[in-house]
């Protein structure tokens, strides 16, 4: 198999996708364990926007 930039990019993206999926599944399990408490315990008037949060 010839190694090209496209092959390397595809491999890196696949690894990234797997790691991201694992992180999201872990976070979802934690959210379910806490039954969404960390969201319910905050009133919307007290929430401060996260200045470091980037949204695509």
Steps between C-alpha positions, in 0.01 A plus 500: 500500500640835396505758779375839387385817671143392428555164670659667802217756522239226479675299773529803729135594446386145578702499823365843595142385432545193722648706784230765474228234504654345813509840673140579408378156614682544833347846548154366415536221757608754764205723409259207533652402836447849636156511335583838354542653847778733396255658256202510734687658790588817311246769444520662159532848654824402677669343199804683369606437141832320466738739324729211401225298329531487124200404290538384143 
